[in-house]
Amino acid sequence: MSVRYIDQVPENFYTGKKVLMRVDFNVPMDNNGKITDDVRIRRVLKSINFLLDENAVIVLATHLGRPKGRRVPGYSLEPVAKRLTRLLKKEVVFLDDCVGEKVREKIVAAEPGSVIMLENLRFHPGETSNDPDFARALAEGIDIYVNNAFATAHRAHASVVGVTRFVPVCLGGFLMREELDYFARALEKPLRPLTAIIGGAKVSSKLPVIRNLLHKVDRLIVGGAMAFTFLKAQGFGLGNSMIEEDMIDQARDTFEDAIGRGIRFYLPVDCVAAPEIAADVETKVVPVQEIPRGWMGLDIGPASATLFNEVIQDSKTIIWNGPMGVFEIPIFSRGTLGMAHNVASTYALTIVGGGDTDVAIHKAGEVDRISYISTGGGAFLELMEGKTLPAVKALEECCQKYFKEDQE
């Protein structure tokens, strides 16, 4: 028995029931409290509308930012409730807390077809500590729990783990299913060749991912600042490029392990170098072994982009995490944006997530040509590491208990 989803239940299962749906509406806002990107809200509309059609009472719970267990007005979810009202074309009732007698009374009194949004879960310290009393309070008046927040599935928090002990029925939402299904297609039963593209700054944060991928992929492309630690392990002089000295031996061992397994391991052959990280600095395109003294590599160069594209175009499945350079600065963004265009132009199944890679895809204007863009950062990485996500495990256990007893 694994996760059961919201459309895998008997007819009229939801009629009149109070459904607590954990979502991830941790959306970016400007200094005036205006939402600047509502993609995370839009990705959940399908599940909300499904439950509305089933005549349920929907209670939405999410966090916003890191208020550290305190009530911080700037992290209130009221603007999110207003945006959701506009997107649903239906009133979303906003409550100024997420637990307590007044909240429970509002939920119990709500009519079928209502949508309620609770205030920020992280205004209470019990959320991040997975406090059982807080989890029990979240479950008061609730008949069914739905986890539709993949992006928080790597956290053992009360609203994704603890609450499953106090609600009789637990299900996954459509977004949770999409995330887990696409990941399974990419790494468990992929069409081959399977190519993984890993970028970002630090080898130390991505080495567990790379080591797990060595058991699954056919080709591995490594870019970003982390590539320089692998290049240093091969004896290159790299100027002032970012290198994790204490990771050189592990990088060398990982590279040799990959070669021993017959995996094609690709590193940059050239780079965009500069004396410092700045928007108006002088730059040069140089082979990686010829970075000038005092300069640093800050993006892959055109020869690397061409090499990587040849690998990508011959792939059947591609999974990408992490940028190829300091893409936030325009003069160092061409490698990452070029990678986005190249990945989008393939006929492969393409899955992108984490490490601001989704931001790069949006900047490149290639959203519609990527097979799947994950909403998860840390959760996406932990799946790539081969870890079990605490929230998914809790959901599976709750599903198993309820549906096994129901069948008996």
Secondary structure, 3 states (H helix, E strand, C coil): CCCCECCCCCCCCCCCCEEEEECCCCCCECCCCCECCCHHHHCCHHHHHHHHHCCCEEEEECCCCCCCCCCCHHHCCHHHHHHHHHHHCCCCEECCCCCCHHHHHHHHHCCCCCEEECCCHHHCHHHHCCCHHHHHHHHCCCCEEEECCHHHCCCCCCCCCHHHHCCCEEEECHHHHHHHHHHHHHHCCCCCCEEEEECCCCHHHHHHHHHHHCCCCCEEEECCCHHHHHHHHCCCCCCCCCCCHHHHHHHHHHHHHHHHCCCEEECCCEEEEECCCCCCCCCEEEEHHHCCCCCEEEEECHHHHHHHHHHHHCCCEEEEECCCCCCCCHHHCHHHHHHHHHHHCCCCEEEECCCCHHHHHHHHCCHHHCCEECCCCHHHHHHHCCCCCHHHHHHHHHHHHHHHHHHC
